[in-house]
Amino acid sequence: MAENEESENVWWAAPRFLMSAVAVLLLIIVGIILFVFVGNDDESEAAPAQTQAAPTPAASAVASDQSVCGLDAAGGTTLTEAPEDVEWEFLGGIAAPKSAEHGPGTVDEETGVRSCYSQTPEGALLAVANQVAASGDPELLVSTAQALSLDGPGKDLNVERYQQQVESDGTAAPPIKIEGFRLLSFDETESTVEVVASGDSGTELVYYTTSIVVEWHEGDWYTRYKDDGTSGPVQGPISDLSGYVTWGPTNG
């Protein structure tokens, strides 16, 4: 798959797709997760996974072996099957996964931020998937980015973008559905997770993928952004779920 060349556009900003209110969904994945829906007929498919690590921002993660809420699940370094015993709960119009074993173990009563995930591949996946789902609620999106991102220019850039969107119209993103995933890399201090979601462009169901780098920091998984606000190495449209583990609210 060729690398996507239009990283600054967002699908819902294109007049021939959804209205400007849809833009808030972009915010959870730093202008990338819905990249596929940009109004361009020449859009290429997502770039293949890269092996090089993303640059570390000014504030790097500090590893801790103990989960902030006491989750002690054990796991390996790969994930080729969907996590078991996962329930799905809607955050706005988007279903978010939850596991008693892998998290989220904590839901903030005031902000709704879902945090505390196990230090396992499953925990990293659930952390990323819940960030995606947070875009279903504009205020939750801002709070999640503030609470679960490593400090640095990339975090500041995205929090500002998210807040501007909330202040401009506060409209929730249109429904999307998580459809699958691929674990690109994992160790106990860093993981790169690729999540595939689907959305209705108005004429067809389209799949798109994005990846996020998370680091184990103070007993939980935190998103690591580059200075330009991007995170993982893979993003863009894909034709189908070939090569991905099927996973979502209707299939586990």
N, C-alpha and C positions, 0 to 999 in steps of 0.2 A: 504494500500500500504506500502511495506517495505521501510526502509530508504536506500537511495543510498549510497554505501560504497566506491565509487571511485571518490572522490571529486577533486582530483588533475588532472584527465584526461580530455581531450577535444575531442569531436567527430571528429572534422575535422583533428586532429592530427593523427588519425588512418589511416593507409595506405589504408584500404579497403573502406574508405568513400571518403572524398574530399581531395584535395591537401593541402599542408601546407599553401597556401595563404588564405585558409578559416579561419585560426586561429583568425583573427582579430575580428570575431563575438563574440568570447568568452569574449573579453575584456569588453564589455558593462555590463555584468552581473557577473564580477569577477570570471571567470572560471566556471560559473555554468549554465547559461541559455542553453548552448548547451551540457551540461553534458550528456544528453540522447544519443548522437550519438557516445559515446566512443566505441571503437572496442571491445566489450565484449558481447558474446551471453548470459551471465548469468545476465546481468544488470536487476536490479529490478525496480519497478515503484516508483514514487515520494512518499516521506514521507508525511503523513497527516499533516495538519496545526498544529502548536504548539501554546500554549497559553502564554508561558513565553516570556517576553520581552528580546530583545537582549541587551548585555552590552552596556553602553553608552561610546563612545570613549572620549579621552582626551578633545576634543573640542565639547561641547554639544550645542544643538540648543538653540537659544534665541527666544522665541515666540514673535510674533508681529501680531496684529489683522489686520493690513492694508496691502493689497497686494501691492507689489513693483510697479506694473503698474496700480493700481487702479481698478482691478477686484473686484466687490462687490457681486458676486453670492452667494446665500444662498443655503444651503443643509442640509440634515439630517446626520445620522451616519451610514446608510446602503446604499448599492447599489446593487439591485437585477435585474436591467434592464440596457441595454446599454444606454449610454448617447445619448441624441438627438442632432440633428443639428451638427454632426461631419463630417468634410471633411478629406480626406486622401491625403497626399502629399508624394512623394517618396524622401527619403534621400539616395542617392545611389540606391541600389536595394531593399530597405525596405520601406514600406509605413508607414508614421507617422500620427497620428490623430491630428486634430486641431479644436477647438471650439471657437467661438467668445465670448461665455459666460465664459468658463472655462480655456481657454488658449491652447497653449502658446500665451501670449499677447505680447511677445517681441522676435524678431529674430535678433541676433547680426549681423550687416552688414559685419563685418570682419571675424568672426569665424563661423557664422552660428548657434551658440548655440541657442536653443529654450528654453526660460525660461518664468517665470511669469505665474503661474497657480492659480486658485481659491482655497480658503481655504475650500474646500468641498471634499467629496468622489470622485466626478467626476474629480476635479482638481488633486487630488493625483493619480488617475488612468492615466490621460493624461500625467502627469509628468513621471511616470514610463514607460508608453508605448513609449514616445518619447526618453527616454534613450535607450530602446531596439532598436528603429529604428535608432538611431545615429550610430550603428555599421555598417550601410551600407556605411559609409564614414569614412575611417581611421583617418583623421585629425579631423573631427568633433567629433569622439569618444573620442579622447584625450582632446579636448577643453571642451566637455561636462563634463567629469569626473573632470577636473580641476575646472570648474566653479560651478558645482552643487553637490558637495560632501562636507560633513562636514570634517573639518580638523582632522587629526589623522593618526595613522600608517596604517590603512586599506586603506585610500585614497592614501597615498604616495606609498604604495605597488602596487596598481592598476594603478595609473598614470604611474609609472615606467614601468610596464608590457606593457601597451598600447603603450607608446612611443617607447619601444624596438621593438614592432611588426611593427610599422609604419616605423621605421628606417631600419628594416631588409628587408622589401619588399614593404610596403605601399599598399598592395593589399586589395581591398575591400572584405568584407565578401560575401558569396553566398546569394542569395535571401532566405529570410524566410518570413513568413506571420503571423501576429498576428491573432489569432483565437478566443480568449475568455479571460475571467478574473474571478477572485473571490476576493472580498474585505474581507480580513481576520480580520482586525480591523481598527477602525478609531476614532480619536477625533481631536480636532482642533490643537493639537500640534504634533501628531504622527499618521502615518498610515502605515499599512502593506498590500501591494497589490501583488496578485499573477496573473501573466500573462501567458497565454498559447500561444505558437507559433508552427508553423509546418514548416518542411523543408524536402527536398528530399535527402535521404541518398544515392541515386544512384540506389536503388532497390525498394524503397517504400516511401510513405509519412509517416513521423513519427511526433508524437506530443510530446512536452516536456513543462515543466512548471518551472517557477522560481518565487521567491518572493523577493521583495525589501522593506526595511523599509525606509520611508522618514519622515523627521521632518520639521515642519514649522519654518523657520529660516530667519529672516530679510525680511519677506514678500513674501517668496516663499518656495517650497518644495525642500529639499536637501536630498540626499542619505546619510544614516548613515551606515558605514561599521564597522564590528568588526575588531580587530587588525589583524586577519588572511586574511582580504580582502573579506570575505563573508558578506552577508547582512541579507536577510530574512530566515525563518526557513524551507521553502519548495523548493525543486528542484528535477528534474529528469524526466524520461520518464513516460508518461501516455498512456493508450490504446485508449481513446476517450475523448470527451468533456462532458461526463456525470458529472453533479454537477457544471458546469461552465456556466457563461453567455456567449452566443455566441456573438462575436463582432470582427469586422475586416473590412478591405477595401472592401470586397465583400458582407458584411452582416450588415453594419451600424457601 
